[in-house]
Amino acid sequence: MILSKLSVDTLIRSRHNSHHPALRKAVGLAITMALVLLMASLLPLSTLPPAVFLSAHTLLEVFSIVVASLVFAVGWETHRRKQSANLLVLACLFLGVALLDISHTLTFPGNPGLLVPAHIDNTIIYWLSARLLAALALLWMAIRAPWNDVAQVPNRWALLLGVLAAVSALHAVLYFFPEALPATFYPHSGLTPFKVGFEYFLVTLNLVAAFLLWRAMRGPLSFNAASLFGAVCAMALSEFCLTLYSVTNDTMSLLGHLLKVASYLFLFRAVFIETVERPFAALQASQQRLQAIFDALPDILVEVNKSGKVMEFHAPHSDELDLSRRQMVGREMVPLLPPEAIPICERTFIEAKQRGHAQSEPFRSRIDGRTVWFQISAAPKQGADGHHYLVIARDVTKTRSEILRLSQHDSVTHLPNRKLFIQRTEMTLRLTARNQGSFALMQINLDGFKQINLAHGHQAGDQLLAALADRLRAILREEDVLSRESGDQFILTLPALDSVAAAHVAERLCHSIARPLSFGEHIAPLTASIGIAIYPDDGSTLDELTRRAAAALQLAKQDGGNTYRFLSEDLQARMAHILQLENLLRDAEEHLELSLRYQPQWELGNRHLAGLHASLRWLNAELGEISVEEFQPIAEASGQALALNDWVLQQVLAQLKRWQDEGLTPVPVAVSLCPAKFRMDNLPARIRKSLEAWSIEPRYLQLEIPEDLAMEDPAATAIKLKSLRELGVSIVIGNFGDCYSSLQQMQSFQPDIVKIDRLFISEPTASNREIILGSLIDIARRLGLKTMVEGVYTREQLALVQRNGCDYVQGDQLNPPLAPEEASRLLIEARTERP
């Protein structure tokens, strides 16, 4: 029972990790060969025509003979260098195997024979003898594991002659006393008991060798034990296969020869890696390493003596610094330096002599009319004529420029980052104010970028953004400032433009973006929404203009995208409504307008109640019920989200306490954490304190964190989630698949459940959505995570989720959000149905 539960991968991991790559291949091929043998033994396979079988048999045997001969040649030649007893024994025994395989081939019925007649009994005797030598060779290798063992190395010529004498003796017996050997095959009844028994004996020898090799792989070995393991497994299967045929041209016989070829290939792989590939690879790697280190050095290397004369010199190939060893060796170093560099170098040499090494500050030098910045490192060296110094001079001009550029530009699009954008725009703002002019500020957001990211991946999305940035730069003026603000959001400053000119530019931008865009290996249509704010009509500060442009952008989005909008009276009315909601929300708790609803979460497999998701409801006396989608962004923008989140958490814990007091067994209740709540450093401590205050077991509380929020700082998130899990609280990552976090990061979070974004079921008839949904569920399952889909409103969506093997589901199709008393009745029903 225990073994049946262990996977093949678990067994492989029980061996030393140095064997894992080769062992996976060996075990995988061994299992494949065993399955092929099993299928062949169960299926009614027909025999092959004698001529076809003879050709195939001869071809396989010739291949085996070549491989066995190569094993001998490589092992024999390598023995002279490595003095390995194991390698020598293997080489000599496989020479015997090659010779016996030659005789086996020539004595097969239909071939001319060699010394002895071509008869099936002779063929089988040679086969068994060759297999015995091979099994003994592999068993020897398994028993005597270290290949580099030089103790008690036998005389190689004596060993070779001994193998040749044994092979010759067998030929002599078959030639002079053929009747002395037992029969192996009867034409009418097939294999004799002797032949079958001998094959089982060979199978046993190979399995013993496999066991010894498997045991030896618990630790590191100096040879390719995994390939030897594959060789003995294949040989054991081959011998077993040769017990199953009844006529000479049986398909099982041919399969046994194929398995023997596989065994030889495993063996040759082990020998070749040990004797040729591994030493050659090590030598080649060493040479490449040394050459690469020397060639890749971007620095000037100089050795100077105590008087400052250049003794050795190396400079990288450069069109900008055309220096050679012949030009520099023998020259005085001081005249080559700019005046300001001489005291810097002298101080560096003195410090190097005192401390053993030193590095200077950068200094300037003029070369061919341009300024080049250098930095030197020095270390003392004992020369034939006294103290020398090894000096590395590095050109740091590009490094200084690159550091400055990277600090001011976006790494994906190479556009100015927010810091540089603010600097340039503030300067434009001051100049415009001084000249009493105007300028336009635009917020640009791509329509449908999320779908492109989902379809082609994050890397393709970055390529698209870079290609789009290049296209936009081409149609803008030099004085315009374009920056990527975040994700697919751009911001643009256009100096000296009024509203009419800004509209023309926005229209040109929309048309340019709408042209099919090539990125990487993809081409995709794209559109954008643009919001425009004009100085000074829409604001006198950068912050005001940015907010007005963002508001106009939202209006463009609501109008369907692929357009531009200015801030209008309609939007002003909407902003007034938002301000009203913000003010009313501040008093909602005091006026008892807030309440909770609990939406059931069901286990799809058995339709058991798995949990409840708590959501906030706001019923205002003046405006009626206001949806959470409407007031939640307002709460976050106005700083009220944290207080609301605390209220929801306390209400959930209070409700869990009431259910416990009423004798009901609660189910886990999920609470979504807002960004402000999750970012609190003391979040785990606050959660623990709340649980203790209400005397609630942590397992009844689930905390849901959106994937994009978790990905803001993955390392900090992993630490915080670990602390929460240690409390006993369940963790749910919401909107899974929304921002394509890496699998490694998701594994570091170790959530109990991932809740898949409802986007992936919004169009259940779209085949690409189902493919992505199935992929996300499969990825989560491979990571050992449970999956939940929310927002299931229709039967088609429920069928889609079930079809793709999701674990849990939440949505109105099964149950709408319930008031607390309705949730209580549901818990009672769930208790009565629970076995």
KOLDOLO-771791 format. One record per residue (C-alpha): residue in three letters; z, x, y. Coordinates in steps of 0.001 Angstrom, whole numbers, plus 524288, in hexadecimal, padded with zeros to 5 digits. Example, Ala and Ser with C-alpha at 12.3 -4.5 7.8 and 13.67 -1.06 7.14 Angstrom:
! residues 2
ALA81E788300C7EE6C/SER81BE4835667FBDC/
//
This chain:
! residues 835
MET800008000080000/ILE8037B80B028094C/LEU7F6DB8126B806C3/SER7EED9806228086C/LYS7F403804CF81645/LEU7F06F8129F81A3A/SER7E34A81411820D8/VAL7DA3D81F6681E2A/ASP7DC8F8243382BF7/THR7EB4282438829A0/LEU7E95C82C8681D7D/ILE7E0D68361382504/ARG7EAD78370982FE0/SER7F4E083AFC825C1/ARG7ED9A847E682490/HIS7EDF68529382EE2/ASN7E63284EE883AF1/SER7DD7585AFF839B3/HIS7D70D8547782DD8/HIS7D520846E1833B0/PRO7C6E78479D8389A/ALA7C13584D8C82C27/LEU7CA53845B382360/ARG7C5F8838CD82958/LYS7B7F283C2682602/ALA7BB66840AE81859/VAL7C3D8834E98151F/GLY7BA0F82B9C81B26/LEU7AEE38312D81324/ALA7B73A83161806DA/ILE7BAAA8230C8089F/THR7AC5B81FE180B30/MET7A817827047FEE6/ALA7B290820277F6FA/LEU7AE02812F97FBF7/VAL79FE5816547F8B8/LEU7A41581A437EB0D/LEU7ABD880DAE7E97D/MET7A057805637EDB7/ALA7972680CDC7E4E2/SER7A02A80AEA7D947/LEU7A11F7FC4A7DBCC/LEU792C97F9A47DE7E/PRO788BE7F8BF7D37A/LEU780C9804BA7D753/SER7742C8074B7D028/THR7704A814567CA97/LEU7663281CA97D171/PRO759028204C7CB86/PRO75A7582D4D7C464/ALA750C88344F7CD38/VAL7578882F847D98F/PHE764F7832FB7D455/LEU7604E840887D04A/SER75AD8843527DDDD/ALA766F583E457E4C3/HIS76FF68459B7DB79/THR7688C852467DD5D/LEU76888850DA7EC1C/LEU7772784E637ECC0/GLU77A1D8599F7E397/VAL771918631E7EB39/PHE778E185F4C7F781/SER785EB8613C7F087/ILE7818A86E7E7EB71/VAL77DBE872D17F91E/VAL78ADF86E8D7FEB7/ALA7928C8750D7F3AE/SER78AA88818B7F59E/LEU78D7C8813E80437/VAL79BFD87FB28014F/PHE79B2188BDC7F8D9/ALA793178939C802B4/VAL79B998905280E5C/GLY7A8568923880701/TRP7A40989F008009B/GLU79F7A8A4EE80D5F/THR7AB4B8A03781503/HIS7B4B88A5AE80AD5/ARG7B1178B37B80ED0/ARG7B61F8B0BD81C7A/LYS7C19B8A78681A19/GLN7C6258AC3680CA4/SER7C9D689E6D8089F/ALA7CCFB89C907FA3B/ASN7CACA88DF27FB31/LEU7BD7888F6680155/LEU7B9608996A7F749/VAL7BD75890CB7EBC0/LEU7B69C885207F1BF/ALA7AA1788CD87F42D/CYS7A94B892907E66E/LEU7AC70885D67DF79/PHE7A22387EC07E769/LEU7981A888E27E396/GLY79B25884C57D5AC/VAL79A028768D7D9E9/ALA78C8B879397DFC4/LEU787CA87FF37D35F/LEU78CDD8751A7CAA2/ASP786B586AD27D388/ILE779A8871F37D1FE/SER77ACA871127C344/HIS77F4E862F77C444/THR7731D85FC07CC0D/LEU76981866F37C34C/THR76EEB861347B6B6/PHE76E25853367BB4C/PRO7647584B967B2D1/GLY7571184CE57B8DC/ASN7595485AA67BE43/PRO754C9867247B750/GLY7624D86C0B7B35B/LEU76800879B17B4C4/LEU76B6F881C07A897/VAL7704D875407A258/PRO76864868D27A02C/ALA767DE85E047AA64/HIS77119854667A3E5/ILE77AE084AF77A981/ASP7865B851097A215/ASN7834485E787A7C0/THR78199858677B52E/ILE78EFA8520D7B47D/ILE7959A85E627AF3E/TYR7906E8660A7BAE3/TRP794A585B087C3F1/LEU7A27C85AC77BE9C/SER7A379869A07BF20/ALA79ED586A1F7CD35/ARG7A81785F4A7D122/LEU7B3548662B7CA46/LEU7B0BD872A77D1FD/ALA7AFD186AEB7DE93/ALA7BC6A863777DBB4/LEU7C388870237D865/ALA7BE89876627E4EC/LEU7C33686B047ED44/LEU7D03186A607E61E/TRP7D1F8878EC7E873/MET7CF82876AB7F6EA/ALA7D97C86BA87F738/ILE7E3F0873B07F052/ARG7E196880167F821/ALA7E0E087A25805B8/PRO7E016885C980F42/TRP7D21388ABD80FA5/ASN7D5E88973581678/ASP7DF2289B6D80B8D/VAL7DBE68A9C08091F/ALA7E6368AC287FEB7/GLN7E16D8AEC47F0DF/VAL7D30B8ADB17F454/PRO7CBB18AF397E767/ASN7C0768B88F7E5B8/ARG7B5028B0827EA1C/TRP7AB438B6DF7E0E3/ALA7B43D8B4AF7D559/LEU7B5ED8A67D7D91C/LEU7A7548A4AF7DAF7/LEU7A42F8AAE77CDDA/GLY7AE8D8A2797C76C/VAL7A847895FB7CC93/LEU79AB289AAB7C893/ALA79FE189E337BAFB/ALA7A5B7890A17B943/VAL798F688A317BD6A/SER791468931D7B45D/ALA79A8C8903B7A90B/LEU79844881A17AA9C/HIS7898C883BC7AA5E/ALA78AF488C1679E37/VAL792E8881C27972D/LEU788F18774679A72/TYR77DDF8802A7962E/PHE783758856F7895E/PHE78DA787B3E7857F/PRO789E086E3F78BB7/GLU790A8866B5780DA/ALA79DAF86D377843E/LEU79F23864CC79061/PRO7A2BF8566278F62/ALA798BE84BC0791B2/THR798F5845BF79F43/PHE78EC483AF179E7F/TYR7895A831CD79417/PRO77C0C82BC879723/HIS77FF281E4C7923E/SER78E2681D8379656/GLY78EFE826337A269/LEU799EE82FA97A5F9/THR7A2E88351B79B8A/PRO7B1BF834AB79C91/PHE7B1BE8436379E89/LYS7A8F2842757AA64/VAL7B07F8373E7B070/GLY7BD8183DCD7ADCD/PHE7B8F184A967B399/GLU7B440843897BFCC/TYR7C1A383D3F7C144/PHE7C7A884AB17BFB6/LEU7BF2084F7C7CAF4/VAL7C2E28439B7D30A/THR7D1328471E7D0B8/LEU7CF1D8553D7D4FA/ASN7C896850CE7E180/LEU7D312846BC7E475/VAL7DDA18510C7E274/ALA7D666859C37EC0F/ALA7D56684E567F59E/PHE7E40884BD67F486/LEU7E74F85A257F6DA/LEU7DE5B85AD4802B0/TRP7E3ED84E218082F/ARG7F1A985371806CA/ALA7EDE08607080D0A/MET7E85585964818ED/ARG7F6068557B81D15/GLY7F5D4861FC824DC/PRO7EB67869F982BD6/LEU7E244871F68233A/SER7D92687D1482647/PHE7CDAA876CD81F34/ASN7C657869E381F29/ALA7CED6862E181525/ALA7C9868558481916/SER7BBBD85902814CC/LEU7C0E785E75807F1/PHE7C84E851BF8062F/GLY7BBAB84A5480839/ALA7B4DA8533E7FE68/VAL7BE96850DC7F35A/CYS7BEE5842347F606/ALA7B015841797F57A/MET7B006849CC7E91D/ALA7BA0F840F67E297/LEU7B1BE835087E5D8/SER7A5BA83C047E0AD/GLU7AC4383F1C7D3B1/PHE7B1338313A7D25F/CYS7A39C82C237D527/LEU79E4B8348C7CA0D/THR7A6BC82D0E7C063/LEU79FFC820267C34A/TYR791D9821E57BEF9/SER78C0E81F0B7B1B0/VAL77E13823FA7B2EF/THR77949830A97B8B3/ASN771B382A597C3C0/ASP77CC88213A7C7BC/THR77EFB81ED67D641/MET78D638223E7D4C1/SER7898E82FC67D024/LEU7814B831D27DC3F/LEU78C8F82CEB7E4BF/GLY79581836EE7DE63/HIS78C07841BC7E229/LEU78BA683C9F7F01C/LEU79A6D83D247F0D2/LYS79A0B84B037EB9B/VAL790D484EB47F6B9/ALA79A81848B080054/SER7A56B850BF7FA49/TYR79D7785D397FBA5/LEU79A9485A1D809D6/PHE7A9128585080CA3/LEU7ABC08655480612/PHE7A10D86C6E80D51/ARG7A628866AE819E9/ALA7B39E86C3681727/VAL7AE508799B8137F/PHE7A49F879FF81EB8/ILE7AED787638828DF/GLU7B89088027823B2/THR7AF6388BA482203/VAL7A4A0889AC82BEA/GLU7A66087EAB83592/ARG7B490880AF83944/PRO7B3F588F7D83B83/PHE7A6D988E3D8425C/ALA7ABD68831F84AE0/ALA7B7FD88AF684E65/LEU7AFDA896E5851D7/GLN7A61A88EEC85987/ALA7B0DB887A8860A9/SER7B7708947486434/GLN7AACF89A338695B/GLN7A78C88DF2870D6/ARG7B53288D7287679/LEU7B48B89B5687B63/GLN7A6D2899C3880B6/ALA7A9FD88CCC88708/ILE7B62A8922988D82/PHE7AE7789D6F89325/ASP7A26B895B789746/ALA7A9AD889DE89C4F/LEU7B2848916C8A568/PRO7AE7888D208B30B/ASP7B5CF898A28B8D0/ILE7B2EE8A6808BCEB/LEU7BA528B0528B474/VAL7BCF98BDB78BA4C/GLU7C4848C9978B5A7/VAL7C8538D2E08C09E/ASN7CF998DFBE8BFED/LYS7DB108E3A68C874/SER7D2078E87E8D337/GLY7CACA8DB878D3DA/LYS7BE378DFAB8CCF9/VAL7B76C8D58C8C45F/MET7B7E48DA1D8B623/GLU7B2C18CDD38AF44/PHE7AC4D8C1B58B491/HIS7A7B68B47F8AF66/ALA7A2938A9148B756/PRO79D5289C098B292/HIS78EF5899578B467/SER78DA2892C58C195/ASP782AE890CE8CB62/GLU78CD1891108D628/LEU793CC89DA08D1FB/ASP789678A73A8CD70/LEU792418B2158C885/SER790388BB2C8BCE9/ARG7987D8C53E8B5DD/ARG78F288D0418B961/GLN790348CCFC8C7E1/MET79F138CCA88C7F5/VAL7A4778D6E28BE82/GLY7A86D8E3418C5A7/ARG7A9468DD238D326/GLU7B57B8DC5E8DB67/MET7BB2A8CEA78DBB1/VAL7C0DB8CEAA8E97F/PRO7B3C58CF7A8F0E4/LEU7AF018C3CC8E8F1/LEU7B9F58BB038EDF4/PRO7BA5C8B39D8FADB/PRO7C4BB8B91D90423/GLU7CDCA8AD49902B7/ALA7CDA98AEBA8F3E0/ILE7D2028BD0D8F369/PRO7E09A8BABB8F663/ILE7E0968AEE88ED48/CYS7DB428B71E8E201/GLU7E4A88C24C8E4D3/ARG7F0528B9138E466/THR7EB418B33D8D7B2/PHE7EA0E8C0D58D148/ILE7F7CF8C4978D57B/GLU7FD568B7D48D02C/ALA7F5B98B9A68C37B/LYS7FB588C73A8C1A8/GLN809158C2128C3BD/ARG808498B5688BBED/GLY7FD848B84F8B21E/HIS7F3FF8AE7C8B815/ALA7F13D8A7EF8C52B/GLN7E83589E158CB86/SER7E3D089E378D996/GLU7E1E0893288E308/PRO7D39588F668E57B/PHE7CC128977A8EF66/ARG7BEC1896088F5B4/SER7B2FE89EC58F459/ARG7A58D89DD98FA88/ILE79A5A89F4D8F0C8/ASP78C3F89DB38F53B/GLY79082896519013F/ARG7994788C5C8FA74/THR7A7F988B838F8B7/VAL7AD4588D7C8EAF2/TRP7BB9588C0D8E763/PHE7C142895518DD31/GLN7CE4C896958D65C/ILE7D2078A2738CE4E/SER7DB778A4A48C2FF/ALA7DF9D8B26E8BF7F/ALA7E6E88B9318B476/PRO7E9C48C7BA8B276/LYS7E3328CF448A760/GLN7E5428DD1B8A2B7/GLY7D8A48E4D88A3EF/ALA7D4E18F28C89FE0/ASP7D6E68F77F8ADB7/GLY7E3208EFB58B0F5/HIS7E5E78E1D88B536/HIS7DA888D8618B5DA/TYR7DA1C8CA208B9A6/LEU7D2EF8BF138B308/VAL7CE818B59D8BD82/ILE7C8FA8A7DB8BBF3/ALA7C2398A2DB8C832/ARG7BF63894598C7FF/ASP7B65688CEC8D107/VAL7BEB2881478D527/THR7B55B87BEA8DF6E/LYS7B09D8708F8D70D/THR7BE4186E178D1F0/ARG7C38B86C648DFB0/SER7B825863838E33E/GLU7B91485BDF8D68A/ILE7C793859758D80E/LEU7C522854568E5A8/ARG7B9D584BCC8E0F1/LEU7C1578462C8D550/SER7CCCF842C38DDFB/GLN7C3DF83AAD8E6A2/HIS7BA0A834758DD44/ASP7B9F182AD58D1F9/SER7B7DD831928C4DE/VAL7AE7E8271D8BF9A/THR7A5798244F8CB1B/HIS7A81C8308A8D353/LEU7A9B1827918DEFF/PRO7B483829F68E8F9/ASN7C1888258A8E381/ARG7CAB381C738EABF/LYS7D17F8278D8F1F3/LEU7C4CD82D1B8F75C/PHE7BF9281F648FA14/ILE7CB9081C189023D/GLN7CA7B828E2909C5/ARG7BC2B826A790D23/THR7BDB18182390FF6/GLU7C97B81A55918C9/MET7C14E8243292059/THR7B63B81A3992144/LEU7C00B81004925C3/ARG7C51A818C6930B7/LEU7B76A81C599355C/THR7B30A80E23934F4/ALA7BF00809B893C80/ARG7BCBD8144D946BC/ASN7AE7F8104A94845/GLN7B1B9801B79478A/GLY7A7E58002793C97/SER7A8297F98192F63/PHE7A7067FD339212F/ALA7A68F7F62D91431/LEU7AF567F7AC90865/MET7AA9C7F26F8FB44/GLN7B1A07EFF18EE88/ILE7A7DF7F0818E32B/ASN7AB387EB8F8D58D/LEU7A1F67EB898C9EC/ASP79F807DE778C33C/GLY7A0747DECA8B460/PHE7A48C7ED038B382/LYS7AF4D7E95A8AA02/GLN7A55E7E3EF8A060/ILE79D4C7F0678A131/ASN7A97B7F85189E80/LEU7AC937EFE1892B6/ALA79EBC7F09F88D67/HIS79C307FF2C88F3F/GLY7A98D8057189097/HIS7B15C80C5789B07/GLN7A8F78189789B4F/ALA79CA2810BE89DC4/GLY7A3EB8096B8A874/ASP7A702816578AF2D/GLN798B381A598AE0C/LEU794B680D7D8B453/LEU79E1280F8D8BFB5/ALA798F681D588C1E2/ALA78AC0818CA8C18B/LEU78DB480DAC8CAF0/ALA794A3816ED8D448/ASP7888881F9C8D48B/ARG77FEA813D68D75E/LEU7888680EFC8E27E/ARG7899081C7A8E8B0/ALA77AC381CFA8E950/ILE779C6810EA8F220/LEU78552813E38FB08/ARG785AF81C2190741/GLU78C258295E907E7/GLU79713824199108F/ASP79A31818BB90757/VAL7A61581AB18FE9F/LEU7A57C815028F0D4/SER7B1508161D8E7DE/ARG7B51D810E38DA90/GLU7C1F3809E98DCCD/SER7C539806D98CE84/GLY7BE23802B48C235/ASP7B1787FC0B8C653/GLN7B5F27FA228D476/PHE7AF92801BE8DF84/ILE7B2BC802128EE06/LEU7A903805C88F896/THR7AA268090D90705/LEU79DF58077A90F7B/PRO79FEA80CF791D45/ALA79939806C4928FF/LEU7951F7FA3892218/ASP797327EC5C926F0/SER7975E7E04291E56/VAL788967DE6B91E78/ALA785DC7EC7291A81/ALA790A67EBD29105C/ALA78A4C7DFB890A67/HIS77D6F7E70090956/VAL784037F28F902B3/ALA78B6D7E9908F96E/GLU77EE47E2A58F5B4/ARG7785B7EFC38F322/LEU783E17F4058EAEC/CYS783607E7888E2CB/HIS774E27E9458E040/SER776947F79E8DCB5/ILE781E67F4FC8D363/ALA77A7C7E9AA8CD0F/ARG76F847F2B38C86D/PRO771217F6698B9F6/LEU779A58026D8B92C/SER7780B80D498AF23/PHE78497813BD8AA93/GLY7858B81CA689EBA/GLU77D5C816708940C/HIS77E58808CF899D0/ILE7777C800948A406/ALA77E4E7F49D8A959/PRO77C9C7EB098B4A3/LEU787C87EAB18BE40/THR78C017E2E38CA12/ALA796D27E46A8D3F2/SER79F2C7DC498DD1B/ILE7A18C7E1A78EABB/GLY7ABED7DDEF8F4AC/ILE7A9E37E239902CD/ALA7B3737E44B90DED/ILE7AF447E84191BB8/TYR7B7177F05492563/PRO7BCC77EB8492E73/ASP7BA4C7DD1692B53/ASP7C14D7DD4C91E29/GLY7CBB67E74F9215F/SER7CF0E7F377928F7/THR7D4EE7FB9991DED/LEU7CFAE8006791116/ASP7D9C27F875909B1/GLU7D5E17EBD59108B/LEU7C76C7EE3890E7F/THR7C9727F17190025/ARG7D11E7E4F08FDC6/ARG7C7087DCAC904F2/ALA7BBD37E2E08FD52/ALA7C32D7E0868F094/ALA7C5087D2328F444/ALA7B67F7D0F58F73E/LEU7B3827D7798EA40/GLN7BB347CD0A8E321/LEU7B3257C2AB8EA0E/ALA7A6A17C9548E583/LYS7ABF67C9A98D7A3/GLN7AF507BB3A8D80A/ASP7A1857B82A8DC8D/GLY79C217BDE58CFE9/GLY79A9C7CC238D38D/ASN78E407D3C98D6C6/THR7903B7D0D38E515/TYR797AE7D51A8F12E/ARG7A1317CD948F9B4/PHE7A8567CF1590689/LEU7B5CC7C952908A9/SER7B37D7BAFC90BDD/GLU7BB747AF51910AA/ASP7BBBE7AA1B902E3/LEU7C1FD7B68E8FE36/GLN7CB7E7B5F29097A/ALA7CF9C7A89490470/ARG7D1607AE218F6ED/MET7D98B7B93D8FC2A/ALA7E1E07AF3F90371/HIS7E3D07A8178F695/ILE7E7C97B4D18F015/LEU7F1BC7B74E8FAD8/GLN7F7037A9798F906/LEU7F8897ABA88EA66/GLU7FF2F7B8A08ECF4/ASN8094F7B2248F5BE/LEU80B6B7A6888ECA8/LEU80CFE7AF838E112/ARG818767B6598E798/ASP8201A7A97F8E731/ALA81AF37A4798DA25/GLU8269B7A8CD8D21D/GLU830697A38F8DBD8/HIS82971796618DBF5/LEU8296E795FC8CCF9/GLU81AA4795AD8CC92/LEU8193D7A0128C202/SER819BD79D898B375/LEU8155D7A3B48A6C6/ARG80BCF79F5989C69/TYR80B737A4D988EB4/GLN7FE577A5D0887CA/PRO7FF587A767878F7/GLN7F9687B32D87259/TRP7F5097B07D86473/GLU7F3047B94E858D0/LEU7E5247B66485481/GLY7E71B7B98B84628/ASN7F1387AEF984341/ARG7F2017A79585042/HIS800547AB12851B6/LEU8063B7AB7A85F4A/ALA806AE7B9FB862D6/GLY80BD77B966870B8/LEU80B2C7B34887E39/HIS8052A7B85088AC4/ALA80CAD7B50889726/SER804A47B1B48A337/LEU808F67ADDF8B0D0/ARG806037A0778B6E5/TRP8072379D2D8C55F/LEU807A178EE48C97B/ASN8081D78E508D845/ALA80C7B781C68DEF5/GLU801B3782F58E908/LEU7F62A788B18E1AA/GLY7F902784358D3DB/GLU7F77B78D358C81F/ILE7F21F79A908CBB9/SER7EC0C7A29B8C0C5/VAL7F1B37AFCE8BD59/GLU7E40A7B5BC8BEED/GLU7E4C27B1C58CD39/PHE7F2867B59A8D0F3/GLN7F48A7C1AB8C855/PRO7EB5E7CA7D8D068/ILE7F1FB7C5868DCB9/ALA7FF507C8BE8D712/GLU7FB107D6808D3BC/ALA7F4A67D8D18E0DF/SER800867D3C18E846/GLY80AA57DB128E02E/GLN810607CECF8D9CF/ALA80B787D18F8CBF9/LEU817637D99F8C81A/ALA821157CEF78CBB0/LEU818E77C4AF8C49F/ASN817E67CD5A8B897/ASP826AB7CF2A8B872/TRP828767C0758B987/VAL81F387BE028AE1A/LEU8263D7C8188A5A6/GLN833AA7C2678A877/GLN82EDA7B4898A5DB/VAL828FA7B8B0898DB/LEU835A37BF3C894A8/ALA83D587B343898E7/GLN834637AA73890F7/LEU835CA7B347884FF/LYS844757B2528869A/ARG843CD7A35688742/TRP83B9F7A2D287AE3/GLN845657AB6E873E5/ASP850A87A2F48787E/GLU84979796E187394/GLY8487D79D0086614/LEU839EE79FAB866F5/THR834147AC588621D/PRO82BCE7B14F86D52/VAL81ECC7B82186C1A/PRO81AFC7C3C38748E/VAL817B87BFD48827E/ALA80DEF7C826889F2/VAL80FC77CB1A89865/SER804BF7D1718A017/LEU809847DC848A8BB/CYS803D47DDAB8B64D/PRO7FFE27EB3B8BB2B/ALA80BB97EC9D8C407/LYS814ED7E9498B8C8/PHE80E977F2848AF23/ARG80E4A7FDD18B8C8/MET81D247FD7A8BA5F/ASP8231080A1B8B55B/ASN82F2A803398B01B/LEU827BB7F83B8A956/PRO82D3F7FADB89B95/ALA83B2D7FB0E8A0D4/ARG8392F7EE558A85C/ILE8335F7E7A389C55/ARG83ECE7EC28893FB/LYS848897E75489E00/SER841F87D9EB89E9D/LEU841C47D89A88FD6/GLU850177DC1A88EF6/ALA853987D2B2899EA/TRP84D857C73F89297/SER8515B7CC2E884F0/ILE843407CB9588059/GLU83E3F7D3CE87534/PRO8334D7DCB787A43/ARG82A107D87686F65/TYR828A47CB2F875E8/LEU822E17D11888244/GLN814E77D5EF88390/LEU8104D7DD4C88F8D/GLU801D77DC77892A0/ILE7FB677E72989AB6/PRO7ED0F7E66989EB0/GLU7E4D17F19389990/ASP7E0377F5D38A70B/LEU7EE5B7F6978ABC2/ALA7F22E7FE9F89FCE/MET7E6D3807E78A25F/GLU7EAF080B3B8B04C/ASP7F36E8163B8AB08/PRO7F1FA816BD89C23/ALA7FC228216989A27/ALA8069781A578A207/THR802EA80D7289B8A/ALA804B78133388DF6/ILE81266818068917E/LYS8165A80B038977E/LEU811268030088C1A/LYS8184080BCC8828E/SER8251280912889A1/LEU8226C7FA7088938/ARG81F257FAE187AA7/GLU82BD48021787824/LEU832DF7F65787DF7/GLY82C6D7EDF88737A/VAL823507E6E587CE6/SER8155C7E40787846/ILE80A2F7E9938804D/VAL7FD527E28D882AD/ILE7F1C37E9188896B/GLY7EA407DE568904A/ASN7DBD97DDB48940D/PHE7D8C37E7748894B/GLY7CAD67EC9688A8E/ASP7CA867EA178992C/CYS7CA9C7F84D89D7B/TYR7C6CD7FFD68911C/SER7D2C68082D88F79/SER7D179812E98856C/LEU7D656810D487799/GLN7DF7A81C64878F2/GLN7E5DE8165A884E7/MET7E7228091087E62/GLN7ED9980F9A8729D/SER7F7368165E87BC0/PHE7FB30809068812B/GLN7FE24803D587360/PRO7FDF77F56287717/ASP8018F7EAF186D2E/ILE7F6367E23A8713E/VAL7E9FD7E3EF87967/LYS7E56C7D7A588048/ILE7D6A87D7AB8819E/ASP7D0DC7D3A488EA4/ARG7CBF07C5A088EB1/LEU7BF207CACC8943E/PHE7BAC77CE0188666/ILE7BB557BFC188211/SER7B6AB7B97788E9C/GLU7A90D7B7E8888D0/PRO7AB1E7B65487A22/THR79C917B4B38778C/ALA799397C1F387D82/SER797377CB4787221/ASN79A967D76687A13/ARG7A7BF7D17187DB6/GLU7AACA7CF0686F5E/ILE7A6D07DCE186BDB/ILE7AFC57E26F8764C/LEU7BADC7D93E8725D/GLY7B9827DD2C8641E/SER7B93A7EB87867DB/LEU7C59B7EA4387008/ILE7CCBD7E347864FF/ASP7C81A7ED8785B45/ILE7CC737F89C86448/ALA7D9EA7F26F865D3/ARG7DB1C7F06685718/ARG7D7967FEAB8549A/LEU7E23A8029385E30/GLY7EBE27FA0A856A6/LEU7ED197F02B861B3/LYS7EDC07E15A86109/THR7E3F37DA0386985/MET7E4FC7CD9087177/VAL7DA9B7C6328791A/GLU7DEA67BD7988463/GLY7D7017B31588B94/VAL7D1EC7AC0687F7D/TYR7CDC379F0888537/THR7C32179A4087BEB/ARG7C0AB7990386D6F/GLU7B5727A29E86E85/GLN7BE857ACCC87463/LEU7C8A37AA6A869BE/ALA7BE3A7ABD985F38/LEU7B9907B87F8658E/VAL7C7547BE2586582/GLN7C9C07BA1B8575C/ARG7BCB77BF978531B/ASN7C0137CCF78585B/GLY7CD817CDE0851ED/CYS7D6977CD0785DA6/ASP7E51C7CC2685A3C/TYR7EA437C300864DE/VAL7E45D7B92F86E36/GLN7E8CC7B26B87AB2/GLY7E1B77A79D881D9/ASP7E085799538854D/GLN7D82A796A487947/LEU7E48F797D58712A/ASN7EF337949F87B19/PRO7EFAC793B9889E7/PRO7FB3F799E289102/LEU807877920788E0A/ALA8133C78E3A89625/PRO82027793C389111/GLU823FC7871188A48/GLU816A278642883B7/ALA818037945A87F5C/SER82550790CA87997/ARG81F32785FE87170/LEU814DB78F8386CE7/LEU81F79798FD86877/ILE8260478E08860D0/GLU8192278A9B85A35/ALA8167E798DE85747/ARG8240979A208511A/THR821C078E858481D/GLU8146A793A0843FA/ARG8193A7A16A841AC/PRO81BAA7A3FE83321/
//
